């Protein structure tokens, strides 16, 4: 799994897992909580999607899950994203990539 970074109208979106389900979303959320010591400040749970807000290094971000598009990460204020927000998105995506690959490898070894 390698996060794909897309730039839309000045903000960067990291596709964490385009085929990821709800179980994978919770795995990602736990990695962020445990590994980066973040806490989610707002959680919007709808029928087909979840949007959880958090702050990392002072940058407001969103972890998003949708049953059709998978799991992604983007700045909370997409229209007002600054270049540093986009760098932080890439940083968090790289962290998740390394941790998710280790967890996937452990499942195959076990």
C-alpha positions, 0 to 999 in steps of 0.5 A: 500500500502506497498513499497516492497524493492528489492536489485539488484546488490548492490542497493535497489529499492523500488516498490512504486505501482506496479499497479500505473498509470500515475495519481498515479505517479504524486501524488507521485511526488507531495508528494515528492515535497511538503513533502520532498521539493525536486525538479526534476533536470531531466525529461525523458518522453518516450512513456511508461515510465517516469524517473525523477531525484532528490536529497534527502539529497545529494543522487541522486535518480530516480522516475520511472514509467512504464506502465508495472511495475508501480512506483519505486524509486532507486539510479540514479547510480545503479552500484555505489550505496553506502549503504547510498543511499540504506538507503535513498531509504528506508527512502523515501519509508517509507515517501511515504507509510505513505502519500499515505495511508492517501490519500487513506483513505481520498478518502474512507471517502469522 
